[in-house]
């Protein structure tokens, strides 16, 4: 039988708050989870795969600036 992690264990493992992990789950943004009755559990290998799929940075290149889409208010003197 495979061992599953509870949400407290996962939040500690990936070093985010429990509230953050729950918010990700509600938005469908966090690691995949399974429901065991009313309980939320995570497969350790799913956590590892999710982390490996996250974007990485620090490649030494500057990001391309996006056009500022916010409207600027004219200031009259």
N, CA, C and O atoms as a Tripos MOL2 file, in Angstrom:
@<TRIPOS>MOLECULE
protein
  308   307    77     0     0
PROTEIN
NO_CHARGES

@<TRIPOS>ATOM
      1 N           0.8450   -1.1840    0.0000 N.3       1 UNK1
      2 CA          0.0000    0.0000    0.0000 C.3       1 UNK1
      3 C           0.8890    1.2460    0.0000 C.2       1 UNK1
      4 O           1.8580    1.3250    0.7550 O.2       1 UNK1
      5 N           0.5570    2.2000   -0.8400 N.am      2 UNK2
      6 CA          1.3640    3.4080   -0.9210 C.3       2 UNK2
      7 C           1.0090    4.3530    0.2230 C.2       2 UNK2
      8 O          -0.1400    4.4180    0.6590 O.2       2 UNK2
      9 N           2.0060    5.0790    0.6970 N.am      3 UNK3
     10 CA          1.7410    6.0250    1.7760 C.3       3 UNK3
     11 C           1.3860    7.3760    1.1640 C.2       3 UNK3
     12 O           1.9790    7.8010    0.1730 O.2       3 UNK3
     13 N           0.4290    8.0260    1.7620 N.am      4 UNK4
     14 CA         -0.0260    9.3290    1.2910 C.3       4 UNK4
     15 C           0.3430   10.3820    2.3210 C.2       4 UNK4
     16 O           0.4460   10.0940    3.5130 O.2       4 UNK4
     17 N           0.5390   11.6000    1.8480 N.am      5 UNK5
     18 CA          0.8690   12.7170    2.7240 C.3       5 UNK5
     19 C          -0.3790   13.5530    2.9870 C.2       5 UNK5
     20 O          -1.2090   13.7380    2.0970 O.2       5 UNK5
     21 N          -0.5070   14.0550    4.2060 N.am      6 UNK6
     22 CA         -1.6160   14.9690    4.4760 C.3       6 UNK6
     23 C          -1.1860   16.3860    4.1100 C.2       6 UNK6
     24 O          -0.0220   16.6190    3.7840 O.2       6 UNK6
     25 N          -2.1150   17.3230    4.1630 N.am      7 UNK7
     26 CA         -1.8100   18.6710    3.6930 C.3       7 UNK7
     27 C          -0.7850   19.3790    4.5830 C.2       7 UNK7
     28 O          -0.0250   20.2110    4.0860 O.2       7 UNK7
     29 N          -0.7430   19.0790    5.8540 N.am      8 UNK8
     30 CA          0.2670   19.6740    6.7330 C.3       8 UNK8
     31 C           1.6560   19.1980    6.3460 C.2       8 UNK8
     32 O           2.5940   19.9940    6.2990 O.2       8 UNK8
     33 N           1.7970   17.9180    6.0720 N.am      9 UNK9
     34 CA          3.0940   17.3750    5.6600 C.3       9 UNK9
     35 C           3.5530   17.9950    4.3430 C.2       9 UNK9
     36 O           4.7290   18.3170    4.1790 O.2       9 UNK9
     37 N           2.6210   18.1580    3.4100 N.am     10 UNK10
     38 CA          2.9760   18.7410    2.1070 C.3      10 UNK10
     39 C           3.3640   20.2080    2.2590 C.2      10 UNK10
     40 O           4.3390   20.6540    1.6540 O.2      10 UNK10
     41 N           2.6110   20.9670    3.0610 N.am     11 UNK11
     42 CA          2.9450   22.3820    3.2380 C.3      11 UNK11
     43 C           4.3310   22.5380    3.8540 C.2      11 UNK11
     44 O           5.0660   23.4570    3.4920 O.2      11 UNK11
     45 N           4.6920   21.6580    4.7730 N.am     12 UNK12
     46 CA          6.0340   21.7020    5.3610 C.3      12 UNK12
     47 C           7.0960   21.2830    4.3450 C.2      12 UNK12
     48 O           8.1750   21.8740    4.2840 O.2      12 UNK12
     49 N           6.7850   20.2700    3.5580 N.am     13 UNK13
     50 CA          7.7490   19.7560    2.5790 C.3      13 UNK13
     51 C           8.0930   20.7930    1.5150 C.2      13 UNK13
     52 O           9.2580   20.9400    1.1450 O.2      13 UNK13
     53 N           7.0810   21.5140    1.0190 N.am     14 UNK14
     54 CA          7.3400   22.4970   -0.0370 C.3      14 UNK14
     55 C           7.4680   23.9140    0.5210 C.2      14 UNK14
     56 O           7.6080   24.8750   -0.2360 O.2      14 UNK14
     57 N           7.4200   24.0380    1.8490 N.am     15 UNK15
     58 CA          7.6500   25.2900    2.5610 C.3      15 UNK15
     59 C           6.7070   26.4120    2.1560 C.2      15 UNK15
     60 O           7.1340   27.5290    1.8620 O.2      15 UNK15
     61 N           5.4220   26.0960    2.1460 N.am     16 UNK16
     62 CA          4.3790   27.1140    1.9710 C.3      16 UNK16
     63 C           3.3960   26.9550    3.1220 C.2      16 UNK16
     64 O           3.3470   25.9080    3.7670 O.2      16 UNK16
     65 N           2.6260   27.9860    3.3710 N.am     17 UNK17
     66 CA          1.6610   27.8990    4.4550 C.3      17 UNK17
     67 C           0.5240   26.9470    4.0760 C.2      17 UNK17
     68 O           0.2790   26.6690    2.9020 O.2      17 UNK17
     69 N          -0.1400   26.4720    5.0880 N.am     18 UNK18
     70 CA         -1.2890   25.5990    4.8720 C.3      18 UNK18
     71 C          -2.3800   26.3550    4.1120 C.2      18 UNK18
     72 O          -3.0560   25.7880    3.2530 O.2      18 UNK18
     73 N          -2.5440   27.6330    4.4330 N.am     19 UNK19
     74 CA         -3.5420   28.4570    3.7390 C.3      19 UNK19
     75 C          -3.2140   28.5830    2.2500 C.2      19 UNK19
     76 O          -4.1080   28.5380    1.4060 O.2      19 UNK19
     77 N          -1.9390   28.7390    1.9390 N.am     20 UNK20
     78 CA         -1.5100   28.8400    0.5360 C.3      20 UNK20
     79 C          -1.8120   27.5390   -0.2010 C.2      20 UNK20
     80 O          -2.3510   27.5590   -1.3080 O.2      20 UNK20
     81 N          -1.4680   26.4180    0.4100 N.am     21 UNK21
     82 CA         -1.7330   25.1210   -0.2120 C.3      21 UNK21
     83 C          -3.2250   24.9310   -0.4490 C.2      21 UNK21
     84 O          -3.6200   24.4390   -1.5050 O.2      21 UNK21
     85 N          -4.0530   25.3080    0.5060 N.am     22 UNK22
     86 CA         -5.5100   25.1910    0.3560 C.3      22 UNK22
     87 C          -6.0350   26.1080   -0.7390 C.2      22 UNK22
     88 O          -6.9200   25.7270   -1.5050 O.2      22 UNK22
     89 N          -5.4800   27.3350   -0.8120 N.am     23 UNK23
     90 CA         -5.9010   28.2800   -1.8540 C.3      23 UNK23
     91 C          -5.5490   27.7340   -3.2310 C.2      23 UNK23
     92 O          -6.3570   27.8110   -4.1560 O.2      23 UNK23
     93 N          -4.3360   27.1780   -3.3720 N.am     24 UNK24
     94 CA         -3.9510   26.5670   -4.6470 C.3      24 UNK24
     95 C          -4.9040   25.4450   -5.0120 C.2      24 UNK24
     96 O          -5.3000   25.3140   -6.1700 O.2      24 UNK24
     97 N          -5.2720   24.6360   -4.0330 N.am     25 UNK25
     98 CA         -6.1530   23.5040   -4.2960 C.3      25 UNK25
     99 C          -7.5070   23.9860   -4.7920 C.2      25 UNK25
    100 O          -8.0600   23.4190   -5.7350 O.2      25 UNK25
    101 N          -8.0430   25.0230   -4.1680 N.am     26 UNK26
    102 CA         -9.3420   25.5690   -4.5930 C.3      26 UNK26
    103 C          -9.2790   26.1500   -6.0030 C.2      26 UNK26
    104 O         -10.2520   26.0740   -6.7520 O.2      26 UNK26
    105 N          -8.1400   26.7270   -6.3620 N.am     27 UNK27
    106 CA         -7.9660   27.3250   -7.6900 C.3      27 UNK27
    107 C          -7.4920   26.3250   -8.7350 C.2      27 UNK27
    108 O          -7.4440   26.6460   -9.9220 O.2      27 UNK27
    109 N          -7.1420   25.1130   -8.3060 N.am     28 UNK28
    110 CA         -6.6360   24.1090   -9.2290 C.3      28 UNK28
    111 C          -5.2070   24.3790   -9.6600 C.2      28 UNK28
    112 O          -4.7920   23.9300  -10.7290 O.2      28 UNK28
    113 N          -4.4460   25.1050   -8.8520 N.am     29 UNK29
    114 CA         -3.0910   25.5120   -9.2270 C.3      29 UNK29
    115 C          -1.9940   24.6920   -8.5590 C.2      29 UNK29
    116 O          -0.8650   24.6730   -9.0510 O.2      29 UNK29
    117 N          -2.2840   24.0340   -7.4890 N.am     30 UNK30
    118 CA         -1.2570   23.3570   -6.7180 C.3      30 UNK30
    119 C          -1.0160   21.9340   -7.1800 C.2      30 UNK30
    120 O          -1.4550   21.5300   -8.2570 O.2      30 UNK30
    121 N          -0.3120   21.1830   -6.3530 N.am     31 UNK31
    122 CA         -0.0370   19.7900   -6.6960 C.3      31 UNK31
    123 C          -1.3130   18.9580   -6.7200 C.2      31 UNK31
    124 O          -2.2570   19.2620   -5.9900 O.2      31 UNK31
    125 N          -1.3600   17.9180   -7.5420 N.am     32 UNK32
    126 CA         -2.5490   17.0690   -7.6040 C.3      32 UNK32
    127 C          -2.7840   16.3570   -6.2640 C.2      32 UNK32
    128 O          -1.8400   15.9730   -5.5740 O.2      32 UNK32
    129 N          -4.0410   16.1950   -5.9220 N.am     33 UNK33
    130 CA         -4.3980   15.5680   -4.6560 C.3      33 UNK33
    131 C          -5.4620   14.5100   -4.8810 C.2      33 UNK33
    132 O          -6.0730   14.4430   -5.9480 O.2      33 UNK33
    133 N          -5.6740   13.6960   -3.8790 N.am     34 UNK34
    134 CA         -6.7510   12.6980   -3.9240 C.3      34 UNK34
    135 C          -7.6210   12.9020   -2.6910 C.2      34 UNK34
    136 O          -7.1440   13.3200   -1.6370 O.2      34 UNK34
    137 N          -8.8740   12.6040   -2.8420 N.am     35 UNK35
    138 CA         -9.8040   12.6700   -1.7210 C.3      35 UNK35
    139 C         -10.0280   11.2540   -1.2180 C.2      35 UNK35
    140 O         -10.3310   10.3510   -1.9980 O.2      35 UNK35
    141 N          -9.8800   11.0630    0.0790 N.am     36 UNK36
    142 CA        -10.1600    9.7900    0.7390 C.3      36 UNK36
    143 C         -11.3000   10.1080    1.6980 C.2      36 UNK36
    144 O         -11.0840   10.5190    2.8380 O.2      36 UNK36
    145 N         -12.5140    9.9070    1.2090 N.am     37 UNK37
    146 CA        -13.6680   10.3650    1.9750 C.3      37 UNK37
    147 C         -13.5830   11.8790    2.0810 C.2      37 UNK37
    148 O         -13.4480   12.5580    1.0630 O.2      37 UNK37
    149 N         -13.6580   12.4270    3.2990 N.am     38 UNK38
    150 CA        -13.5470   13.8840    3.4480 C.3      38 UNK38
    151 C         -12.1060   14.3750    3.5470 C.2      38 UNK38
    152 O         -11.8710   15.5800    3.6350 O.2      38 UNK38
    153 N         -11.1430   13.4620    3.5350 N.am     39 UNK39
    154 CA         -9.7430   13.8160    3.7260 C.3      39 UNK39
    155 C          -9.0410   14.1340    2.4100 C.2      39 UNK39
    156 O          -9.3210   13.5190    1.3820 O.2      39 UNK39
    157 N          -8.1360   15.0910    2.4530 N.am     40 UNK40
    158 CA         -7.3070   15.4470    1.2960 C.3      40 UNK40
    159 C          -5.9360   14.8320    1.5140 C.2      40 UNK40
    160 O          -5.3170   15.0300    2.5590 O.2      40 UNK40
    161 N          -5.4690   14.0910    0.5320 N.am     41 UNK41
    162 CA         -4.1620   13.4470    0.6260 C.3      41 UNK41
    163 C          -3.3960   13.6610   -0.6730 C.2      41 UNK41
    164 O          -3.9820   13.9090   -1.7270 O.2      41 UNK41
    165 N          -2.0750   13.5600   -0.5720 N.am     42 UNK42
    166 CA         -1.1850   13.7800   -1.7080 C.3      42 UNK42
    167 C          -0.2480   12.5940   -1.8620 C.2      42 UNK42
    168 O           0.2510   12.0540   -0.8750 O.2      42 UNK42
    169 N          -0.0120   12.1910   -3.1080 N.am     43 UNK43
    170 CA          0.9670   11.1400   -3.3850 C.3      43 UNK43
    171 C           2.3540   11.7830   -3.4380 C.2      43 UNK43
    172 O           2.5400   12.7880   -4.1230 O.2      43 UNK43
    173 N           3.3220   11.2170   -2.7270 N.am     44 UNK44
    174 CA          4.6730   11.8130   -2.7360 C.3      44 UNK44
    175 C           5.2500   11.9960   -4.1430 C.2      44 UNK44
    176 O           5.8730   13.0180   -4.4280 O.2      44 UNK44
    177 N           5.0470   11.0170   -5.0150 N.am     45 UNK45
    178 CA          5.5990   11.1450   -6.3730 C.3      45 UNK45
    179 C           4.9040   12.2420   -7.1630 C.2      45 UNK45
    180 O           5.5170   12.8440   -8.0440 O.2      45 UNK45
    181 N           3.6310   12.5180   -6.8670 N.am     46 UNK46
    182 CA          2.9120   13.6020   -7.5470 C.3      46 UNK46
    183 C           3.4660   14.9560   -7.1240 C.2      46 UNK46
    184 O           3.5350   15.8820   -7.9320 O.2      46 UNK46
    185 N           3.8610   15.0720   -5.8600 N.am     47 UNK47
    186 CA          4.4700   16.3190   -5.3690 C.3      47 UNK47
    187 C           5.7980   16.5480   -6.0890 C.2      47 UNK47
    188 O           6.0700   17.6560   -6.5520 O.2      47 UNK47
    189 N           6.6140   15.5190   -6.1840 N.am     48 UNK48
    190 CA          7.9150   15.6240   -6.8550 C.3      48 UNK48
    191 C           7.7430   16.0140   -8.3200 C.2      48 UNK48
    192 O           8.4510   16.8920   -8.8130 O.2      48 UNK48
    193 N           6.8120   15.3710   -9.0180 N.am     49 UNK49
    194 CA          6.5690   15.6840  -10.4300 C.3      49 UNK49
    195 C           6.0720   17.1120  -10.5970 C.2      49 UNK49
    196 O           6.4760   17.8050  -11.5300 O.2      49 UNK49
    197 N           5.1980   17.5570   -9.7010 N.am     50 UNK50
    198 CA          4.6570   18.9140   -9.7760 C.3      50 UNK50
    199 C           5.7820   19.9370   -9.5970 C.2      50 UNK50
    200 O           5.8540   20.9250  -10.3290 O.2      50 UNK50
    201 N           6.6570   19.6910   -8.6170 N.am     51 UNK51
    202 CA          7.7700   20.6100   -8.3760 C.3      51 UNK51
    203 C           8.7050   20.6470   -9.5840 C.2      51 UNK51
    204 O           9.1560   21.7210   -9.9820 O.2      51 UNK51
    205 N           8.9990   19.4880  -10.1670 N.am     52 UNK52
    206 CA          9.8980   19.4370  -11.3230 C.3      52 UNK52
    207 C           9.3090   20.1330  -12.5450 C.2      52 UNK52
    208 O          10.0550   20.5810  -13.4160 O.2      52 UNK52
    209 N           7.9870   20.2300  -12.6220 N.am     53 UNK53
    210 CA          7.3390   20.8670  -13.7650 C.3      53 UNK53
    211 C           7.2270   22.3850  -13.6150 C.2      53 UNK53
    212 O           6.8570   23.0720  -14.5670 O.2      53 UNK53
    213 N           7.5410   22.9140  -12.4340 N.am     54 UNK54
    214 CA          7.4550   24.3550  -12.2240 C.3      54 UNK54
    215 C           8.5240   25.0620  -13.0340 C.2      54 UNK54
    216 O           9.6060   24.5150  -13.2480 O.2      54 UNK54
    217 N           8.2290   26.2860  -13.4910 N.am     55 UNK55
    218 CA          9.2350   27.0290  -14.2440 C.3      55 UNK55
    219 C          10.4050   27.4050  -13.3510 C.2      55 UNK55
    220 O          10.2420   27.6210  -12.1500 O.2      55 UNK55
    221 N          11.5700   27.4810  -13.9430 N.am     56 UNK56
    222 CA         12.7690   27.8730  -13.2010 C.3      56 UNK56
    223 C          13.2670   29.1930  -13.7490 C.2      56 UNK56
    224 O          12.8910   29.5990  -14.8490 O.2      56 UNK56
    225 N          14.0950   29.8500  -13.0010 N.am     57 UNK57
    226 CA         14.6280   31.1410  -13.4400 C.3      57 UNK57
    227 C          16.1240   31.1540  -13.3020 C.2      57 UNK57
    228 O          16.7560   30.1200  -13.0840 O.2      57 UNK57
    229 N          16.6860   32.3380  -13.4320 N.am     58 UNK58
    230 CA         18.1150   32.5010  -13.2420 C.3      58 UNK58
    231 C          18.9560   32.0700  -14.4190 C.2      58 UNK58
    232 O          20.0700   31.5810  -14.2380 O.2      58 UNK58
    233 N          18.4390   32.2440  -15.6300 N.am     59 UNK59
    234 CA         19.2140   31.8340  -16.8040 C.3      59 UNK59
    235 C          20.1500   32.9360  -17.2910 C.2      59 UNK59
    236 O          20.8670   32.7520  -18.2740 O.2      59 UNK59
    237 N          20.1460   34.0730  -16.6140 N.am     60 UNK60
    238 CA         21.0590   35.1500  -16.9870 C.3      60 UNK60
    239 C          20.5210   36.0860  -18.0460 C.2      60 UNK60
    240 O          21.1530   37.1010  -18.3390 O.2      60 UNK60
    241 N          19.3910   35.7830  -18.6240 N.am     61 UNK61
    242 CA         18.8110   36.6460  -19.6550 C.3      61 UNK61
    243 C          17.7340   37.5280  -19.0410 C.2      61 UNK61
    244 O          17.0410   37.1320  -18.1050 O.2      61 UNK61
    245 N          17.6130   38.7070  -19.5770 N.am     62 UNK62
    246 CA         16.5670   39.6060  -19.1070 C.3      62 UNK62
    247 C          15.2350   39.2160  -19.7440 C.2      62 UNK62
    248 O          15.1710   38.7910  -20.8970 O.2      62 UNK62
    249 N          14.1910   39.3740  -18.9630 N.am     63 UNK63
    250 CA         12.8490   39.1000  -19.4830 C.3      63 UNK63
    251 C          12.4550   40.2110  -20.4430 C.2      63 UNK63
    252 O          12.8380   41.3650  -20.2540 O.2      63 UNK63
    253 N          11.7010   39.8710  -21.4570 N.am     64 UNK64
    254 CA         11.2040   40.8460  -22.4100 C.3      64 UNK64
    255 C          10.0900   41.6250  -21.7350 C.2      64 UNK64
    256 O           9.1390   41.0380  -21.2180 O.2      64 UNK64
    257 N          10.2040   42.9410  -21.7380 N.am     65 UNK65
    258 CA          9.1890   43.7800  -21.0900 C.3      65 UNK65
    259 C           7.8950   43.7430  -21.8850 C.2      65 UNK65
    260 O           7.8910   43.8610  -23.1100 O.2      65 UNK65
    261 N           6.8100   43.5800  -21.1670 N.am     66 UNK66
    262 CA          5.4930   43.6090  -21.8080 C.3      66 UNK66
    263 C           5.0140   45.0530  -21.9070 C.2      66 UNK66
    264 O           5.4090   45.9090  -21.1150 O.2      66 UNK66
    265 N           4.1740   45.3040  -22.8740 N.am     67 UNK67
    266 CA          3.5960   46.6350  -23.0170 C.3      67 UNK67
    267 C           2.7000   46.9020  -21.8170 C.2      67 UNK67
    268 O           1.9480   46.0270  -21.3880 O.2      67 UNK67
    269 N           2.7820   48.0950  -21.2860 N.am     68 UNK68
    270 CA          1.9570   48.4580  -20.1380 C.3      68 UNK68
    271 C           0.5270   48.6560  -20.6220 C.2      68 UNK68
    272 O           0.2470   49.5740  -21.3920 O.2      68 UNK68
    273 N          -0.3700   47.8000  -20.1710 N.am     69 UNK69
    274 CA         -1.7510   47.8560  -20.6410 C.3      69 UNK69
    275 C          -2.6330   48.7090  -19.7560 C.2      69 UNK69
    276 O          -3.8000   48.9400  -20.0740 O.2      69 UNK69
    277 N          -2.0800   49.1840  -18.6380 N.am     70 UNK70
    278 CA         -2.8760   50.0450  -17.7660 C.3      70 UNK70
    279 C          -3.0090   51.4280  -18.4010 C.2      70 UNK70
    280 O          -2.0900   51.9360  -19.0430 O.2      70 UNK70
    281 N          -4.1590   52.0020  -18.2030 N.am     71 UNK71
    282 CA         -4.3620   53.3490  -18.7260 C.3      71 UNK71
    283 C          -3.7680   54.3580  -17.7580 C.2      71 UNK71
    284 O          -3.9010   54.2360  -16.5400 O.2      71 UNK71
    285 N          -3.1410   55.3090  -18.3040 N.am     72 UNK72
    286 CA         -2.5460   56.3580  -17.4700 C.3      72 UNK72
    287 C          -3.4520   57.5630  -17.4770 C.2      72 UNK72
    288 O          -3.9710   57.9690  -18.5170 O.2      72 UNK72
    289 N          -3.6310   58.1220  -16.3150 N.am     73 UNK73
    290 CA         -4.4770   59.3010  -16.1870 C.3      73 UNK73
    291 C          -3.6300   60.5280  -16.4750 C.2      73 UNK73
    292 O          -2.4980   60.6400  -16.0030 O.2      73 UNK73
    293 N          -4.1780   61.4310  -17.2400 N.am     74 UNK74
    294 CA         -3.4800   62.6710  -17.5330 C.3      74 UNK74
    295 C          -3.5230   63.5600  -16.2920 C.2      74 UNK74
    296 O          -4.5590   63.7010  -15.6420 O.2      74 UNK74
    297 N          -2.3930   64.1440  -15.9870 N.am     75 UNK75
    298 CA         -2.3130   65.0430  -14.8220 C.3      75 UNK75
    299 C          -2.2230   66.4570  -15.3570 C.2      75 UNK75
    300 O          -1.2970   66.8070  -16.0890 O.2      75 UNK75
    301 N          -3.1960   67.2580  -14.9790 N.am     76 UNK76
    302 CA         -3.1850   68.6440  -15.4530 C.3      76 UNK76
    303 C          -2.6010   69.5250  -14.3600 C.2      76 UNK76
    304 O          -2.8560   69.3290  -13.1710 O.2      76 UNK76
    305 N          -1.8260   70.4810  -14.7870 N.am     77 UNK77
    306 CA         -1.1700   71.3670  -13.8040 C.3      77 UNK77
    307 C          -1.9470   72.6180  -13.5970 C.2      77 UNK77
    308 O          -1.5440   73.4720  -12.8080 O.2      77 UNK77
@<TRIPOS>BOND
     1     1     2 1
     2     2     3 1
     3     3     4 2
     4     3     5 am
     5     5     6 1
     6     6     7 1
     7     7     8 2
     8     7     9 am
     9     9    10 1
    10    10    11 1
    11    11    12 2
    12    11    13 am
    13    13    14 1
    14    14    15 1
    15    15    16 2
    16    15    17 am
    17    17    18 1
    18    18    19 1
    19    19    20 2
    20    19    21 am
    21    21    22 1
    22    22    23 1
    23    23    24 2
    24    23    25 am
    25    25    26 1
    26    26    27 1
    27    27    28 2
    28    27    29 am
    29    29    30 1
    30    30    31 1
    31    31    32 2
    32    31    33 am
    33    33    34 1
    34    34    35 1
    35    35    36 2
    36    35    37 am
    37    37    38 1
    38    38    39 1
    39    39    40 2
    40    39    41 am
    41    41    42 1
    42    42    43 1
    43    43    44 2
    44    43    45 am
    45    45    46 1
    46    46    47 1
    47    47    48 2
    48    47    49 am
    49    49    50 1
    50    50    51 1
    51    51    52 2
    52    51    53 am
    53    53    54 1
    54    54    55 1
    55    55    56 2
    56    55    57 am
    57    57    58 1
    58    58    59 1
    59    59    60 2
    60    59    61 am
    61    61    62 1
    62    62    63 1
    63    63    64 2
    64    63    65 am
    65    65    66 1
    66    66    67 1
    67    67    68 2
    68    67    69 am
    69    69    70 1
    70    70    71 1
    71    71    72 2
    72    71    73 am
    73    73    74 1
    74    74    75 1
    75    75    76 2
    76    75    77 am
    77    77    78 1
    78    78    79 1
    79    79    80 2
    80    79    81 am
    81    81    82 1
    82    82    83 1
    83    83    84 2
    84    83    85 am
    85    85    86 1
    86    86    87 1
    87    87    88 2
    88    87    89 am
    89    89    90 1
    90    90    91 1
    91    91    92 2
    92    91    93 am
    93    93    94 1
    94    94    95 1
    95    95    96 2
    96    95    97 am
    97    97    98 1
    98    98    99 1
    99    99   100 2
   100    99   101 am
   101   101   102 1
   102   102   103 1
   103   103   104 2
   104   103   105 am
   105   105   106 1
   106   106   107 1
   107   107   108 2
   108   107   109 am
   109   109   110 1
   110   110   111 1
   111   111   112 2
   112   111   113 am
   113   113   114 1
   114   114   115 1
   115   115   116 2
   116   115   117 am
   117   117   118 1
   118   118   119 1
   119   119   120 2
   120   119   121 am
   121   121   122 1
   122   122   123 1
   123   123   124 2
   124   123   125 am
   125   125   126 1
   126   126   127 1
   127   127   128 2
   128   127   129 am
   129   129   130 1
   130   130   131 1
   131   131   132 2
   132   131   133 am
   133   133   134 1
   134   134   135 1
   135   135   136 2
   136   135   137 am
   137   137   138 1
   138   138   139 1
   139   139   140 2
   140   139   141 am
   141   141   142 1
   142   142   143 1
   143   143   144 2
   144   143   145 am
   145   145   146 1
   146   146   147 1
   147   147   148 2
   148   147   149 am
   149   149   150 1
   150   150   151 1
   151   151   152 2
   152   151   153 am
   153   153   154 1
   154   154   155 1
   155   155   156 2
   156   155   157 am
   157   157   158 1
   158   158   159 1
   159   159   160 2
   160   159   161 am
   161   161   162 1
   162   162   163 1
   163   163   164 2
   164   163   165 am
   165   165   166 1
   166   166   167 1
   167   167   168 2
   168   167   169 am
   169   169   170 1
   170   170   171 1
   171   171   172 2
   172   171   173 am
   173   173   174 1
   174   174   175 1
   175   175   176 2
   176   175   177 am
   177   177   178 1
   178   178   179 1
   179   179   180 2
   180   179   181 am
   181   181   182 1
   182   182   183 1
   183   183   184 2
   184   183   185 am
   185   185   186 1
   186   186   187 1
   187   187   188 2
   188   187   189 am
   189   189   190 1
   190   190   191 1
   191   191   192 2
   192   191   193 am
   193   193   194 1
   194   194   195 1
   195   195   196 2
   196   195   197 am
   197   197   198 1
   198   198   199 1
   199   199   200 2
   200   199   201 am
   201   201   202 1
   202   202   203 1
   203   203   204 2
   204   203   205 am
   205   205   206 1
   206   206   207 1
   207   207   208 2
   208   207   209 am
   209   209   210 1
   210   210   211 1
   211   211   212 2
   212   211   213 am
   213   213   214 1
   214   214   215 1
   215   215   216 2
   216   215   217 am
   217   217   218 1
   218   218   219 1
   219   219   220 2
   220   219   221 am
   221   221   222 1
   222   222   223 1
   223   223   224 2
   224   223   225 am
   225   225   226 1
   226   226   227 1
   227   227   228 2
   228   227   229 am
   229   229   230 1
   230   230   231 1
   231   231   232 2
   232   231   233 am
   233   233   234 1
   234   234   235 1
   235   235   236 2
   236   235   237 am
   237   237   238 1
   238   238   239 1
   239   239   240 2
   240   239   241 am
   241   241   242 1
   242   242   243 1
   243   243   244 2
   244   243   245 am
   245   245   246 1
   246   246   247 1
   247   247   248 2
   248   247   249 am
   249   249   250 1
   250   250   251 1
   251   251   252 2
   252   251   253 am
   253   253   254 1
   254   254   255 1
   255   255   256 2
   256   255   257 am
   257   257   258 1
   258   258   259 1
   259   259   260 2
   260   259   261 am
   261   261   262 1
   262   262   263 1
   263   263   264 2
   264   263   265 am
   265   265   266 1
   266   266   267 1
   267   267   268 2
   268   267   269 am
   269   269   270 1
   270   270   271 1
   271   271   272 2
   272   271   273 am
   273   273   274 1
   274   274   275 1
   275   275   276 2
   276   275   277 am
   277   277   278 1
   278   278   279 1
   279   279   280 2
   280   279   281 am
   281   281   282 1
   282   282   283 1
   283   283   284 2
   284   283   285 am
   285   285   286 1
   286   286   287 1
   287   287   288 2
   288   287   289 am
   289   289   290 1
   290   290   291 1
   291   291   292 2
   292   291   293 am
   293   293   294 1
   294   294   295 1
   295   295   296 2
   296   295   297 am
   297   297   298 1
   298   298   299 1
   299   299   300 2
   300   299   301 am
   301   301   302 1
   302   302   303 1
   303   303   304 2
   304   303   305 am
   305   305   306 1
   306   306   307 1
   307   307   308 2
@<TRIPOS>SUBSTRUCTURE
     1 UNK1         2 RESIDUE 1 A UNK
     2 UNK2         6 RESIDUE 1 A UNK
     3 UNK3        10 RESIDUE 1 A UNK
     4 UNK4        14 RESIDUE 1 A UNK
     5 UNK5        18 RESIDUE 1 A UNK
     6 UNK6        22 RESIDUE 1 A UNK
     7 UNK7        26 RESIDUE 1 A UNK
     8 UNK8        30 RESIDUE 1 A UNK
     9 UNK9        34 RESIDUE 1 A UNK
    10 UNK10       38 RESIDUE 1 A UNK
    11 UNK11       42 RESIDUE 1 A UNK
    12 UNK12       46 RESIDUE 1 A UNK
    13 UNK13       50 RESIDUE 1 A UNK
    14 UNK14       54 RESIDUE 1 A UNK
    15 UNK15       58 RESIDUE 1 A UNK
    16 UNK16       62 RESIDUE 1 A UNK
    17 UNK17       66 RESIDUE 1 A UNK
    18 UNK18       70 RESIDUE 1 A UNK
    19 UNK19       74 RESIDUE 1 A UNK
    20 UNK20       78 RESIDUE 1 A UNK
    21 UNK21       82 RESIDUE 1 A UNK
    22 UNK22       86 RESIDUE 1 A UNK
    23 UNK23       90 RESIDUE 1 A UNK
    24 UNK24       94 RESIDUE 1 A UNK
    25 UNK25       98 RESIDUE 1 A UNK
    26 UNK26      102 RESIDUE 1 A UNK
    27 UNK27      106 RESIDUE 1 A UNK
    28 UNK28      110 RESIDUE 1 A UNK
    29 UNK29      114 RESIDUE 1 A UNK
    30 UNK30      118 RESIDUE 1 A UNK
    31 UNK31      122 RESIDUE 1 A UNK
    32 UNK32      126 RESIDUE 1 A UNK
    33 UNK33      130 RESIDUE 1 A UNK
    34 UNK34      134 RESIDUE 1 A UNK
    35 UNK35      138 RESIDUE 1 A UNK
    36 UNK36      142 RESIDUE 1 A UNK
    37 UNK37      146 RESIDUE 1 A UNK
    38 UNK38      150 RESIDUE 1 A UNK
    39 UNK39      154 RESIDUE 1 A UNK
    40 UNK40      158 RESIDUE 1 A UNK
    41 UNK41      162 RESIDUE 1 A UNK
    42 UNK42      166 RESIDUE 1 A UNK
    43 UNK43      170 RESIDUE 1 A UNK
    44 UNK44      174 RESIDUE 1 A UNK
    45 UNK45      178 RESIDUE 1 A UNK
    46 UNK46      182 RESIDUE 1 A UNK
    47 UNK47      186 RESIDUE 1 A UNK
    48 UNK48      190 RESIDUE 1 A UNK
    49 UNK49      194 RESIDUE 1 A UNK
    50 UNK50      198 RESIDUE 1 A UNK
    51 UNK51      202 RESIDUE 1 A UNK
    52 UNK52      206 RESIDUE 1 A UNK
    53 UNK53      210 RESIDUE 1 A UNK
    54 UNK54      214 RESIDUE 1 A UNK
    55 UNK55      218 RESIDUE 1 A UNK
    56 UNK56      222 RESIDUE 1 A UNK
    57 UNK57      226 RESIDUE 1 A UNK
    58 UNK58      230 RESIDUE 1 A UNK
    59 UNK59      234 RESIDUE 1 A UNK
    60 UNK60      238 RESIDUE 1 A UNK
    61 UNK61      242 RESIDUE 1 A UNK
    62 UNK62      246 RESIDUE 1 A UNK
    63 UNK63      250 RESIDUE 1 A UNK
    64 UNK64      254 RESIDUE 1 A UNK
    65 UNK65      258 RESIDUE 1 A UNK
    66 UNK66      262 RESIDUE 1 A UNK
    67 UNK67      266 RESIDUE 1 A UNK
    68 UNK68      270 RESIDUE 1 A UNK
    69 UNK69      274 RESIDUE 1 A UNK
    70 UNK70      278 RESIDUE 1 A UNK
    71 UNK71      282 RESIDUE 1 A UNK
    72 UNK72      286 RESIDUE 1 A UNK
    73 UNK73      290 RESIDUE 1 A UNK
    74 UNK74      294 RESIDUE 1 A UNK
    75 UNK75      298 RESIDUE 1 A UNK
    76 UNK76      302 RESIDUE 1 A UNK
    77 UNK77      306 RESIDUE 1 A UNK
